[in-house]
Amino acid sequence: MIALGHINLDSFAPTEKGAEEDWNGILEAHRLMTRFLIRATYGDVNDAEQAGRLAANRRIGVGHLGVQGFLAKRGIRYSRAPESDFPFDLELMSEHVRDEARSYAFELRISEPVKVTTVAPTGTIAKLPGVSEGIHAIYSRFFERRVRFSLADPDQADTVNKAFAQGFAVEECVYDKSGNTAVVVYPTKDKLVAEVEAMGYPAEIVESQDELTLDQLLAFQAMYQEHYADNAVSFTANVPEGLDLDETAATIKRWLPKLKGTTIMVDGTREQAPYTRITAEQFAQYELTRIEDGTDEECSTGACPVR
């Protein structure tokens, strides 16, 4: 068993071009998350064997989300991060977590956690603050987001009807043969792109997964595995269709000894996927029915308002 928690690095990034990141806040967040997760190991566990292992290992996992935002707002491209100062930043954060875990365990008179840092899946959690997921690069700067609604629920059905009236495309869910699920298609501009543009950076500084090679994607995961995480690093590499299989296999084989927790997802392998890439020109054509990729109280039902 492992107690997991995540630091939103994007929230500590500079808000103006050329400004400094909030290192006092970053380190304090890691300190507090470490203490919180160690306390979480005191939770009730019904199985006696599991409870014994939990008490003996005190395994925790302080992880990150909003990583690409943290980099982009410092003027660092995702593909260049392994060659920047970021690996040293990761080591500083990792050492801070380990030192705090050791100190707090001594204070509590318990065994020191055997593992303390990780990168867990944060796809859903990252939607709450509206930041990039885990350590991933964004899927695309512009895309269609498909959100599923149950027509058997009056409120959700009303949301679908309003979306259709506003000009959003509505599709029948191909995975629900009963016809009770509708899929609303929202043209979306990734929120991070708008934020870096407002800071004075070009949109291209936010590299999307289709602009990165598999080698660059796996190099980023390997950097986290080497310089930060002592648990596994959850990572999904979205790759385009039609890649040379031998070359792809050779790339994976070269990086695999340094990785733990890798998934390779080929585009186009899932019908009616949650995301579909579109161009900036296609996004501009939507005019009144376009939204930015963000979250607020109005998005609580899964349908964001028209911007």
For each residue, the residues with C-beta under 8 A, 3 or more apart:
1: 45 50 53 54 59
2: 59 60 61 115 118 231
3: 37 38 40 41 43 59 60 61
4: 37 60 61 63 118 120
5: 33 36 37 40 60 61 62 63
6: 33 62 63 64 65 120 122 125
7: 26 29 30 33 62 63 64 65
8: 11 12 64 65 66 129 131
9: 12 13 26 64 65 66 67 69 70
10: 13 65 66 67 69 70 73 129 131 132
11: 8 25 66 129 131
12: 8 9 21 22 23 25 26 29 70
13: 9 10 21 66 69 70 73 74
14: 17 18 19 20 21 73 74 199
15: 19 73 199
16: 19 199
17: 14 75 199 200 201
18: 14
19: 14 15 16
20: 14 23
21: 12 13 14 26 70 74
22: 12 25 26
23: 12 20 26 27
24: 27 28
25: 11 12 22 28 29
26: 7 9 12 21 22 23 29 30 93
27: 23 24 30 31 92 93 96
28: 24 25 31 32
29: 7 12 25 26 32 33
30: 7 26 27 33 34 62 93 96 97 100
31: 27 28 34 35 96 97 100
32: 28 29 35 36
33: 5 6 7 29 30 36 37 62 97
34: 30 31 37 38 60 62 97 100 101 104 116
35: 31 32 38 39 100 104
36: 5 32 33 39 40
37: 3 4 5 33 34 40 41 60 61 62
38: 3 34 35 41 58 60 101 104 105 108 110 113
39: 35 36 42
40: 3 5 36 37 43 60
41: 3 37 38 54 55 58 59 60 113
42: 39
43: 3 40
44:
45: 1 50 51 54
46: 51
47: 50 51
48: 51 52
49: 52 53
50: 1 45 47 53 54
51: 45 46 47 48 54 55
52: 48 49 55 56
53: 1 49 50 56 57
54: 1 41 45 50 51 57 58 59
55: 41 51 52 58 110 111
56: 52 53 111
57: 53 54 111 113 114 115
58: 38 41 54 55 105 110 111 112 113 114
59: 1 2 3 41 54 113 114 115 231
60: 2 3 4 5 34 37 38 40 41 101 113 115 116
61: 2 3 4 5 37 115 116 117 118 120 231
62: 5 6 7 30 33 34 37 97 116 117 118
63: 4 5 6 7 117 118 119 120 122 134 229
64: 6 7 8 9 67 119 134 135 228
65: 6 7 8 9 10 122 125 126 129 131 132 133 134
66: 8 9 10 11 13 69 70 126 129 131 132
67: 9 10 64 70 71 132 134 135 136
68: 71 72 78 132 135 136 137 138 192 206
69: 9 10 13 66 72 73 131 132 192 195
70: 9 10 12 13 21 66 67 73 74
71: 67 68 74 76 77 78 81 86
72: 68 69 75 76 77 78 192 196 201 205 206
73: 10 13 14 15 69 70 195 196 199 201
74: 13 14 21 70 71
75: 17 72 201 205
76: 71 72 80 81 84 86
77: 71 72 80 81 205 207
78: 68 71 72 81 137 206 207 212 216 220
79: 207 212 216 220
80: 76 77 83 84
81: 71 76 77 78 84 86 87 220 223
82: 86 87 219 220 222 223
83: 80
84: 76 80 81 87
85: 88 89
86: 71 76 81 82 89 90 223
87: 81 82 84 90 91 223 226 227
88: 85 91 92 227
89: 85 86 92 93
90: 86 87 93 94 223 224 227 228
91: 87 88 94 95 227 228
92: 27 88 89 95 96
93: 26 27 30 89 90 96 97 228
94: 90 91 97 98 116 117 227 228 229 230
95: 91 92 98 99
96: 27 30 31 92 93 99 100
97: 30 31 33 34 62 93 94 100 101 116 117
98: 94 95 101 102 116 117
99: 95 96 102 103
100: 30 31 34 35 96 97 103 104
101: 34 38 60 97 98 104 105 112 113 116
102: 98 99 105 106 112
103: 99 100 106 107
104: 34 35 38 100 101 107 108
105: 38 58 101 102 108 110 111 112 113
106: 102 103 109 112
107: 103 104
108: 38 104 105
109: 106
110: 38 55 58 105
111: 55 56 57 58 105
112: 58 101 102 105 106
113: 38 41 57 58 59 60 101 105 116
114: 57 58 59
115: 2 57 59 60 61 118 230 231
116: 34 60 61 62 94 97 98 101 113 230
117: 61 62 63 94 97 98 228 229 230 231
118: 2 4 61 62 63 115 229 230 231 232 233 234
119: 63 64 134 135 224 228 229 232 233 234 235 261
120: 4 6 61 63 134 234
121: 134 234
122: 6 63 65 125 126 133 134
123: 126 127 133 134
124: 127
125: 6 65 122 128
126: 65 66 122 123 129 130 131 132 133 134
127: 123 124 130 295
128: 125 295
129: 8 10 11 65 66 126 295
130: 126 127 191 293 294 295
131: 8 10 11 65 66 69 126 191 192
132: 10 65 66 67 68 69 126 136 137 138 192
133: 65 122 123 126 136
134: 63 64 65 67 119 120 121 122 123 126 234 235
135: 64 67 68 119 220 221 224 233 235
136: 67 68 132 133 209 235 236
137: 68 78 132 207 208 209 212 217 220
138: 68 132 141 190 192 193 206 207 208 209
139: 143 190 208 209 238 275 277
140: 143 190 208 209 210 275 277 278
141: 138 189 190 193 203 206 208 280
142: 187 188 189 190 277 278 279 280 282 283
143: 139 140 187 188 190 275 276 277 278
144: 185 186 187 188 275 276 278
145: 185 186 188 274 275 293
146: 171 183 184 185 186 272 273 274 275 276
147: 183 184 186 302 303
148: 173 181 182 183
149: 153 156 157 159 160 181 182 183 184 302 303
150: 153 156 157 180 181
151: 156 157 160 179 180 181 182
152: 157 180
153: 149 150 156 157
154: 157 158
155: 158 159 301
156: 149 150 151 153 159 160 301
157: 149 150 151 152 153 154 160 161 182
158: 154 155 161 162
159: 149 155 156 162 163 184 301 302 303
160: 149 151 156 157 163 164 170 182 184
161: 157 158 164 165
162: 158 159 165 166
163: 159 160 166 168 170 184 303
164: 160 161 167 168 170 184
165: 161 162
166: 162 163 288 289 306
167: 164 288 289
168: 163 164 184 185 186 289
169: 184 185
170: 160 163 164 182 183 184 185
171: 146 182 183 184 185 272
172: 179 181 182 183
173: 148 176 181 182 183 272
174: 271 272
175: 181 272
176: 173 179 180 181
177:
178: 181
179: 151 172 176
180: 150 151 152 176
181: 148 149 150 151 172 173 175 176 178
182: 148 149 151 157 160 170 171 172 173
183: 146 147 148 149 170 171 172 173 272
184: 146 147 149 159 160 163 164 168 169 170 171 303
185: 144 145 146 168 169 170 171
186: 144 145 146 147 168 291 303 304
187: 142 143 144 278 282 283 286 289 290 291
188: 142 143 144 145 283 290 291 292 293
189: 141 142 193 194 283 290 291 292 293
190: 138 139 140 141 142 143 193 194 206 292 293
191: 130 131 194 195 292 293 294
192: 68 69 72 131 132 138 195 196 206 293
193: 138 141 189 190 196 197 203 206
194: 189 190 191 197 198 292
195: 69 73 191 192 198 199
196: 72 73 192 193 199 201 202 203 205 206
197: 193 194 200 201 202 203
198: 194 195
199: 14 15 16 17 73 195 196
200: 17 197
201: 17 72 73 75 196 197 205
202: 196 197 205
203: 141 193 196 197 206
204: 207
205: 72 75 77 196 201 202
206: 68 72 78 138 141 190 192 193 196 203
207: 77 78 79 137 138 204 211 212
208: 137 138 139 140 141 211 212 277
209: 136 137 138 139 140 212 217 237 238 239
210: 140 238 240 267 277
211: 207 208
212: 78 79 137 207 208 209 216 217
213: 216 217
214: 217 218 237 239 243 248 251 252 264
215: 218 219 251 255
216: 78 79 212 213 219 220
217: 137 209 212 213 214 220 221 235 237 239
218: 214 215 221 222 237 251 252 255 259 262
219: 82 215 216 222 223 255
220: 78 79 81 82 135 137 216 217 223 224 235
221: 135 217 218 224 225 233 235 237 255 259 261 262
222: 82 218 219 225 226 255 258 259
223: 81 82 86 87 90 219 220 226 227
224: 90 119 135 220 221 227 228 229 233 235
225: 221 222 228 229 233 258 259 260
226: 87 222 223 258
227: 87 88 90 91 94 223 224
228: 64 90 91 93 94 117 119 224 225
229: 63 94 117 118 119 224 225 232 233
230: 94 115 116 117 118
231: 2 59 61 115 117 118
232: 118 119 229 260 261
233: 118 119 135 221 224 225 229 259 260 261
234: 118 119 120 121 134 261
235: 119 134 135 136 217 220 221 224 259 261 262 263
236: 136 262 263 264 265
237: 209 214 217 218 221 262 263 264 265
238: 139 209 210 265 267
239: 209 214 217 243 248 264 265 266 267
240: 210 243 266 267
241: 266 267 268 269
242:
243: 214 239 240 247 248 266
244: 247 248
245: 248 249
246: 249 250
247: 243 244 250 251
248: 214 239 243 244 245 251 252 264
249: 245 246 252 253
250: 246 247 253 254
251: 214 215 218 247 248 254 255
252: 214 218 248 249 255 256 262 264
253: 249 250 256
254: 250 251
255: 215 218 219 221 222 251 252 258 259 262
256: 252 253 259 262
257:
258: 222 225 226 255
259: 218 221 222 225 233 235 255 256 262
260: 225 232 233
261: 119 221 232 233 234 235
262: 218 221 235 236 237 252 255 256 259
263: 235 236 237
264: 214 236 237 239 248 252
265: 236 237 238 239 269
266: 239 240 241 243 269
267: 210 238 239 240 241 273
268: 241
269: 241 265 266
270: 273
271: 174
272: 146 171 173 174 175 183
273: 146 267 270 276
274: 145 146
275: 139 140 143 144 145 146
276: 143 144 146 273
277: 139 140 142 143 208 210
278: 140 142 143 144 187 282 283
279: 142 282 283
280: 141 142 283 284
281: 284 285
282: 142 187 278 279 285 286
283: 142 187 188 189 278 279 280 286 290
284: 280 281 287
285: 281 282
286: 187 282 283 289 290
287: 284 290
288: 166 167 306
289: 166 167 168 187 286 306
290: 187 188 189 283 286 287 306 307
291: 186 187 188 189 304 305 306 307
292: 188 189 190 191 194 307
293: 130 145 188 189 190 191 192
294: 130 191 299 304
295: 127 128 129 130 299 304
296: 299 304
297: 300
298: 304 305
299: 294 295 296 302 303 304 305
300: 297
301: 155 156 159
302: 147 149 159 299
303: 147 149 159 163 184 186 299
304: 186 291 294 295 296 298 299
305: 291 298 299
306: 166 288 289 290 291
307: 290 291 292
